[in-house]
């Protein structure tokens, strides 16, 4: 039976966790296109420090930060970057842009502002080739705004296979719904936390309470953190998320019966919501009241992805694992793996 339990443990771990055990989603950049009065278009390219470092090495002293001096030294290369990786067309005519400003924000992102003077137009197309220069899986969120409107009128998530943004693409802010689904499906630490809660073999009612508690909790902090009403730095939030995984795994091992797990889930869900919010803050969401729909759609996407995973895992637990007479051993073995992986992430996020 031990061999059978070990095989099932490996199966579940392979199902939920990628080989590289990286808990962070693939790289994400953004392009905000803003039409100004007089037919001028401005393009704001936002890159994380890690992606910017790949495109144009800056961190000479390797201290993990970009100093003003290092940014100034790389300014010439950075100013040439938009023309190399982005092509903007207005009514089918390629537009020539000038990089007006390069700076780093308080989140250590690198931002480049490009101006495209002209006579305006009715059709805007952006082709991005940033994927040729960055690791696989990178995504780029493109948004278009026009004068007289305080909200985004067209969005699209660009990938290596889908590189062209067109302002006439329907769907608008629904791109944030897809982004929410993608974020939870690649947020392996969040999924492992949920898996650790369910693996002890709870019933449908308790599973519904746990999922509802998790949803309510992270919805609250997602909204508060996106609008900067609550703020904890990522170097605190990420270790706490890992610690929540460790705690759930150990509790599964030590306690034969876990009561009121929904309450525990709510408390830890508040922390996980802060992690969800980081992706929206990095994209500049939360600056105006009109972003409320974006937060709602992103959160809905997270829930859809979460429910999809639960609908796959729970029937397997109920129909395949739980009827087995050695289910307690199987659950314990899987909980040990959950706790160990959570411990690995905790060490990685605090020491390494």
C-alpha positions in Angstrom: 0.0 0.0 0.0 2.9 2.4 0.6 4.0 2.0 -2.9 0.4 2.8 -4.1 0.3 5.9 -1.8 3.6 7.1 -3.1 2.5 6.8 -6.8 -0.7 8.7 -6.1 1.4 11.4 -4.3 3.7 11.8 -7.3 0.7 11.9 -9.6 -1.0 14.7 -7.7 2.2 16.7 -7.4 2.9 16.5 -11.1 -0.7 17.6 -11.8 -0.5 20.7 -9.7 3.1 21.8 -9.8 5.4 22.5 -12.7 8.8 20.9 -12.9 10.7 24.1 -12.1 8.5 24.7 -9.0 8.4 28.4 -9.7 5.5 30.0 -7.9 5.5 33.2 -9.9 3.5 33.8 -13.1 5.3 34.4 -16.4 6.7 37.9 -17.2 4.1 40.6 -17.8 4.6 44.0 -19.4 2.1 46.6 -20.5 1.6 49.1 -23.3 -0.8 52.0 -22.8 -1.7 53.9 -25.9 -3.3 57.3 -25.2 -4.7 59.6 -27.9 -4.2 63.2 -27.0 -5.9 66.3 -28.5 -4.4 67.4 -31.8 -3.8 63.9 -33.2 -0.8 63.1 -31.0 -0.5 59.5 -29.6 1.5 58.7 -26.6 2.6 55.2 -25.8 3.7 54.2 -22.3 5.8 51.0 -22.1 6.1 49.5 -18.6 8.6 46.7 -17.9 9.5 44.9 -14.7 13.1 45.3 -13.6 13.8 41.7 -14.5 12.5 42.0 -18.0 14.2 45.4 -18.5 17.5 43.9 -17.3 17.3 41.3 -20.0 16.5 43.8 -22.7 19.1 46.3 -21.6 21.4 45.3 -18.7 21.6 48.0 -16.1 22.2 46.5 -12.6 26.0 46.8 -12.8 26.6 46.3 -9.1 24.2 43.4 -8.9 22.4 44.6 -5.8 19.0 43.8 -7.2 18.0 47.5 -7.7 18.3 50.0 -10.4 20.0 53.2 -9.1 19.5 56.6 -10.8 23.1 56.4 -12.0 22.6 53.0 -13.6 19.4 54.1 -15.3 21.2 57.2 -16.7 24.0 55.0 -18.1 21.5 52.8 -19.9 19.3 55.7 -21.0 20.5 55.7 -24.6 19.9 52.0 -25.1 16.5 52.2 -23.4 15.4 55.1 -25.6 16.1 53.1 -28.7 14.2 50.0 -27.3 10.5 50.9 -28.3 11.4 51.3 -31.9 13.1 47.9 -31.9 10.3 45.9 -30.3 7.1 47.9 -31.1 5.5 49.0 -34.4 2.5 51.4 -34.2 0.4 51.9 -37.3 -2.3 54.6 -37.6 -4.8 53.9 -40.4 -2.2 51.4 -41.8 0.6 53.9 -42.0 3.7 53.2 -39.7 4.1 56.0 -37.1 7.5 57.3 -36.1 7.9 57.8 -32.4 10.3 59.7 -30.2 11.1 58.4 -26.7 10.4 61.5 -24.5 11.1 60.1 -21.1 12.6 57.1 -19.2 12.2 56.6 -15.5 11.8 53.9 -12.8 8.8 54.0 -10.4 8.6 53.1 -6.7 7.9 49.4 -7.7 11.2 49.2 -9.5 9.5 49.0 -12.9 11.1 50.8 -15.9 8.8 53.1 -17.8 9.3 54.6 -21.3 7.1 57.3 -22.7 7.0 57.5 -26.5 5.3 60.3 -28.5 3.9 59.9 -32.0 3.0 63.3 -33.5 0.6 63.2 -36.4 -2.9 63.9 -37.7 -4.7 61.2 -35.7 -6.7 58.4 -37.3 -9.5 55.9 -36.9 -7.6 52.6 -36.8 -4.7 51.8 -34.5 -2.6 48.7 -34.8 0.3 47.7 -32.6 2.6 44.8 -33.4 4.9 43.8 -30.5 8.1 41.8 -31.0 9.2 41.9 -27.4 8.6 38.1 -27.2 11.7 37.5 -29.4 13.9 39.0 -26.7 12.3 37.6 -23.4 11.8 34.1 -22.0 8.9 32.1 -23.2 5.5 32.7 -21.6 5.8 36.5 -21.5 2.5 38.4 -21.9 1.9 42.0 -22.8 -1.3 43.8 -21.9 -2.1 46.5 -24.5 -4.7 49.2 -23.8 -6.1 52.1 -25.8 -7.7 55.3 -24.4 -9.0 58.3 -26.3 -9.8 62.0 -25.4 -12.9 62.6 -23.3 -13.0 59.1 -21.8 -11.6 58.2 -18.4 -11.6 54.5 -19.0 -9.9 52.0 -21.4 -11.9 51.5 -24.5 -10.0 48.5 -25.9 -7.6 46.0 -24.4 -5.9 42.8 -25.5 -3.4 40.4 -24.1 -0.5 39.8 -26.5 1.5 36.7 -26.5 4.3 35.1 -28.7 1.6 33.7 -31.0 -0.7 36.7 -30.9 1.4 39.8 -31.3 -1.0 42.3 -32.9 -3.3 44.6 -31.0 -6.1 46.3 -32.9 -8.3 49.0 -31.4 -11.3 47.5 -33.1 -11.0 44.1 -31.4 -14.2 43.5 -29.4 -14.2 42.5 -25.8 -12.6 45.6 -24.2 -11.9 45.1 -20.5 -12.8 41.4 -20.8 -9.1 40.9 -21.3 -8.8 41.4 -17.6 -11.2 38.4 -17.1 -8.8 36.3 -19.1 -5.9 37.8 -17.2 -7.5 36.7 -13.9 -7.9 33.1 -15.1 -4.3 33.0 -16.4 -3.0 34.4 -13.1 -4.7 31.8 -10.9 -3.7 29.0 -13.2 -0.1 30.0 -13.1 -0.2 31.0 -9.4 0.9 27.6 -8.2 1.3 28.7 -4.6 -2.3 29.8 -4.4 -3.4 26.5 -6.0 -1.3 24.4 -3.7 -2.8 26.2 -0.7 -6.3 25.4 -2.0 -5.3 21.8 -2.7 -3.9 21.4 0.9 -7.3 22.5 2.3 -9.2 19.9 0.2 -6.9 16.9 0.4 -8.1 15.8 3.8 -11.3 14.5 2.2 -14.0 17.0 3.2 -17.6 16.9 2.0 -19.4 19.0 -0.5 -20.8 21.4 2.1 -17.5 22.1 3.8 -15.7 22.4 0.4 -18.3 25.0 -0.6 -17.7 26.9 2.7 -14.0 26.8 2.2 -14.1 28.0 -1.4 -16.6 30.8 -0.5 -14.5 31.9 2.4 -11.4 32.1 0.3 -13.3 34.0 -2.4 -14.7 36.6 0.0 -11.4 37.1 1.8 -9.2 37.6 -1.2 -11.8 39.7 -2.9 -11.7 42.2 0.0 -8.0 42.6 0.1 -7.7 42.5 -3.7 -9.9 45.6 -4.0 -8.4 47.4 -1.0 -4.8 46.8 -2.1 -5.5 47.7 -5.8 -6.7 51.1 -4.7 -3.8 51.3 -2.2 -6.1 51.5 0.8 -4.1 48.6 2.3 -0.5 48.1 1.4 2.0 45.5 2.4 5.3 45.1 0.5 5.7 41.9 -1.5 8.7 40.8 0.6 6.2 40.4 3.4 3.2 39.1 1.5 5.0 36.4 -0.5 6.6 34.7 2.6 3.2 34.8 4.4 1.6 33.1 1.4 4.3 30.4 1.6 3.8 30.1 5.4 0.1 29.6 4.9 0.9 26.5 2.8 3.2 25.2 5.4 0.7 25.6 8.1 -2.1 23.8 6.2 0.2 20.9 5.4 1.3 20.5 9.0 -2.2 20.8 10.3 -3.4 18.1 8.0 -0.6 15.8 9.3 -1.1 16.5 13.1 -4.8 16.7 13.4 -7.1 13.8 12.7 -10.1 16.1 12.4 -9.9 19.7 11.3 -12.8 21.9 12.4 -13.8 25.4 11.3 -11.4 25.2 8.3 -13.4 27.9 6.5 -12.4 30.4 9.2 -8.8 29.6 8.8 -9.2 29.9 5.0 -10.7 33.3 5.4 -7.8 34.6 7.4 -5.2 33.3 5.0 -7.3 34.3 2.1 -6.8 37.9 3.1 -3.1 37.5 2.6 -3.5 35.7 -0.7 -5.7 38.6 -1.9 -2.8 41.0 -1.4 -0.7 38.8 -3.7 -3.4 38.8 -6.4 -3.5 42.6 -6.2 0.2 43.0 -7.1 -0.4 42.3 -10.7 -3.1 45.0 -11.1 -1.0 47.6 -9.2 2.0 46.8 -11.5 -0.3 47.6 -14.5 -1.3 50.9 -13.0 -4.9 49.8 -12.2 -6.6 51.6 -9.3 -5.8 55.2 -10.3 -9.4 56.1 -10.9 -13.0 55.1 -10.0 -13.5 53.6 -13.5 -11.1 50.8 -12.7 -13.7 49.2 -10.5 -15.0 47.1 -13.4 -11.4 46.0 -14.2 -10.9 44.8 -10.6 -14.3 43.0 -10.7 -13.5 41.2 -13.9 -10.0 40.2 -12.9 -11.4 38.8 -9.6 -14.1 37.0 -11.5 -11.4 35.4 -13.7 -9.5 34.3 -10.6 -12.7 32.7 -9.3 -13.5 30.9 -12.5 -10.0 29.5 -12.7 -10.1 28.4 -9.0 -13.5 26.7 -9.4 -12.3 24.9 -12.5 -9.4 23.4 -10.6 -11.6 22.5 -7.7 -14.1 20.8 -10.0 -11.2 18.6 -11.3 -9.6 17.8 -7.9 -12.6 17.2 -5.7 -14.3 14.5 -7.8 -10.9 12.7 -7.9 -10.5 12.9 -4.2 -14.1 11.7 -3.5 -14.4 9.0 -6.1 -10.8 7.6 -6.3 -8.8 8.4 -3.2 -11.4 8.7 -0.4 -13.0 5.2 -0.8 -9.5 3.6 -0.5 -8.9 2.1 2.9 -5.5 3.7 3.1 -6.8 7.2 2.3 -5.5 8.6 5.6 -2.0 7.5 4.6 -2.4 9.0 1.1 -3.7 12.3 2.5 -0.8 12.4 5.0 1.8 11.8 2.3 0.4 14.5 0.1 0.2 16.9 3.0 3.9 16.3 3.7 4.7 17.2 0.1 2.5 20.3 0.4 4.3 21.4 3.6 7.7 20.7 2.1 7.1 22.7 -1.0 5.6 25.6 1.1 8.7 25.5 3.2 10.9 25.6 0.1 9.1 28.7 -1.1 9.3 30.3 2.4 13.1 29.9 2.4 13.4 31.1 -1.2 11.4 34.2 -0.4 13.1 35.1 2.9 16.7 33.8 2.6 17.7 33.1 -1.0 
